[in-house]
């Protein structure tokens, strides 16, 4: 095939028709968008990584605050059994002197019951209203007090377990 101007023109026409043309790809409007995307590519990447880092920081802070809350919060301990000592007849603290002035035996017994933590019962109604005057010091024990009252009031008492029963003499 011999290349001539005619043939050359035909070949060029065929080439032009067979290849794709840009068809407005390089117009002013589309060129500006391409140029803008190339110019601002760094800014877009930087914005993406900043947002990613910010989201990661928020997640990290949430996890850290949750861990700190659980580490610092206390858990209630279950109640534990504690062995108690047996009570003595006299209370632990020093008691004051007891003064009774013409008071019925029922009130005296009530005061002694509260002071020494014992149950004291009177079986006879006439003994409940029997009035007595007495003063007892802080060092005296319940048995000493009841012995003194027994002599003055003509009654007897019996102690069984934690209960004291006062009865009238026959």
C-alpha positions as CSV (number, residue, x, y, z in Angstrom):
1,X,0.0,0.0,0.0
2,X,1.4,3.2,-1.1
3,X,0.9,6.2,1.0
4,X,-0.5,9.1,-0.8
5,X,-2.2,12.2,0.3
6,X,-5.6,10.8,-0.6
7,X,-4.9,7.6,1.3
8,X,-3.5,9.6,4.1
9,X,-6.6,11.6,4.4
10,X,-8.8,8.5,4.4
11,X,-6.7,6.9,7.0
12,X,-6.9,9.9,9.2
13,X,-10.6,10.1,8.8
14,X,-11.0,6.5,9.8
15,X,-8.8,7.0,12.8
16,X,-10.7,10.1,13.9
17,X,-14.0,8.3,13.6
18,X,-12.8,5.2,15.3
19,X,-11.3,6.9,18.4
20,X,-13.3,8.4,21.2
21,X,-13.4,12.1,21.4
22,X,-13.5,13.9,24.8
23,X,-16.9,15.4,24.0
24,X,-16.9,18.3,26.4
25,X,-14.7,16.7,29.0
26,X,-12.3,19.5,28.8
27,X,-14.8,22.3,28.9
28,X,-14.3,25.2,31.3
29,X,-16.9,24.0,33.9
30,X,-15.7,20.4,34.0
31,X,-12.1,21.4,33.9
32,X,-12.5,23.6,37.0
33,X,-14.0,20.6,39.0
34,X,-11.1,18.4,38.0
35,X,-8.6,21.1,39.0
36,X,-10.5,21.8,42.2
37,X,-10.5,18.1,43.2
38,X,-6.8,17.8,42.6
39,X,-6.0,21.0,44.5
40,X,-8.2,20.2,47.5
41,X,-7.3,16.5,47.6
42,X,-5.0,17.0,50.6
43,X,-7.6,19.1,52.4
44,X,-10.2,16.3,51.9
45,X,-7.8,13.6,53.1
46,X,-6.8,15.7,56.1
47,X,-10.5,16.3,57.0
48,X,-11.2,12.5,56.7
49,X,-8.3,11.6,59.0
50,X,-9.2,14.3,61.5
51,X,-12.8,13.0,61.7
52,X,-11.6,9.5,62.0
53,X,-9.2,10.4,64.8
54,X,-11.9,12.4,66.6
55,X,-14.3,9.5,66.5
56,X,-11.6,7.2,67.8
57,X,-10.9,9.6,70.6
58,X,-14.6,9.8,71.6
59,X,-14.8,6.0,71.7
60,X,-11.6,5.8,73.7
61,X,-12.9,8.4,76.2
62,X,-16.2,6.5,76.6
63,X,-14.4,3.2,77.3
64,X,-12.0,4.9,79.7
65,X,-14.8,6.6,81.6
66,X,-16.7,3.3,81.8
67,X,-13.7,1.5,83.1
68,X,-13.0,4.2,85.7
69,X,-16.6,4.2,86.9
70,X,-16.6,0.4,87.4
71,X,-13.1,0.6,89.1
72,X,-14.1,3.3,91.5
73,X,-17.7,2.2,92.3
74,X,-18.0,0.0,95.4
75,X,-19.9,-3.2,95.7
76,X,-21.8,-3.7,98.9
77,X,-20.4,-6.5,101.0
78,X,-22.7,-9.2,102.2
79,X,-23.5,-9.0,105.9
80,X,-21.2,-11.2,108.0
81,X,-22.0,-13.0,111.1
82,X,-20.3,-11.7,114.2
83,X,-19.9,-13.6,117.4
84,X,-21.3,-11.8,120.4
85,X,-20.0,-12.0,123.9
86,X,-22.3,-13.2,126.6
87,X,-23.8,-10.5,128.8
88,X,-22.7,-10.0,132.3
89,X,-25.1,-9.2,135.1
90,X,-23.9,-5.6,135.5
91,X,-24.0,-3.3,132.5
92,X,-20.7,-2.4,130.8
93,X,-21.0,1.3,131.5
94,X,-20.9,2.7,135.0
95,X,-24.4,3.2,136.3
96,X,-25.5,6.0,138.6
97,X,-26.9,5.6,142.1
98,X,-30.5,4.6,142.2
99,X,-32.7,6.5,144.7
100,X,-36.3,5.4,145.5
101,X,-38.5,7.5,147.7
102,X,-41.8,6.0,148.7
103,X,-42.2,4.3,145.3
104,X,-44.3,1.2,144.7
105,X,-42.3,-2.1,144.4
106,X,-43.6,-2.4,140.9
107,X,-41.8,0.8,139.8
108,X,-38.6,-0.3,141.6
109,X,-38.7,-3.7,139.9
110,X,-39.2,-2.0,136.5
111,X,-36.2,0.2,137.1
112,X,-34.0,-2.8,138.2
113,X,-35.2,-4.8,135.2
114,X,-34.1,-2.0,132.8
115,X,-30.8,-1.4,134.6
116,X,-29.7,-5.1,134.9
117,X,-31.4,-6.4,131.7
118,X,-33.3,-9.2,133.5
119,X,-37.0,-10.0,133.5
120,X,-38.4,-9.5,137.0
121,X,-42.0,-10.5,137.8
122,X,-44.1,-9.8,140.9
123,X,-46.8,-12.6,141.6
124,X,-48.8,-10.8,144.3
125,X,-50.9,-7.7,143.7
126,X,-50.4,-6.4,147.3
127,X,-46.6,-6.6,146.8
128,X,-46.9,-4.5,143.6
129,X,-48.3,-1.6,145.6
130,X,-46.0,-2.0,148.6
131,X,-44.1,1.3,148.9
132,X,-40.4,1.5,149.8
133,X,-37.6,4.0,150.2
134,X,-34.1,3.0,149.3
135,X,-30.8,4.2,147.9
136,X,-28.4,1.9,146.0
137,X,-24.9,2.8,145.0
138,X,-23.4,2.2,141.5
139,X,-21.2,-0.7,142.8
140,X,-24.0,-2.9,144.1
141,X,-25.2,-5.9,142.1
142,X,-28.8,-7.1,141.5
143,X,-28.6,-9.9,144.0
144,X,-27.4,-7.6,146.8
145,X,-30.2,-5.1,146.0
146,X,-32.9,-7.8,146.0
147,X,-31.5,-9.2,149.3
148,X,-31.8,-5.8,150.9
149,X,-35.3,-5.3,149.5
150,X,-36.4,-8.8,150.6
151,X,-35.5,-8.1,154.2
152,X,-37.3,-4.7,154.2
153,X,-40.4,-5.8,152.3
154,X,-40.8,-9.3,153.8
155,X,-40.9,-11.2,150.4
156,X,-38.8,-13.8,148.8
157,X,-37.5,-14.2,145.2
158,X,-36.4,-17.1,143.0
159,X,-34.1,-16.8,140.0
160,X,-34.4,-19.2,137.1
161,X,-32.6,-18.6,133.7
162,X,-33.0,-14.9,133.1
163,X,-36.3,-14.5,135.0
164,X,-36.6,-13.5,138.7
165,X,-40.0,-14.1,140.4
166,X,-40.9,-12.2,143.6
167,X,-43.5,-13.8,145.9
168,X,-44.9,-12.9,149.3
169,X,-43.8,-14.8,152.4
170,X,-46.3,-17.2,153.9
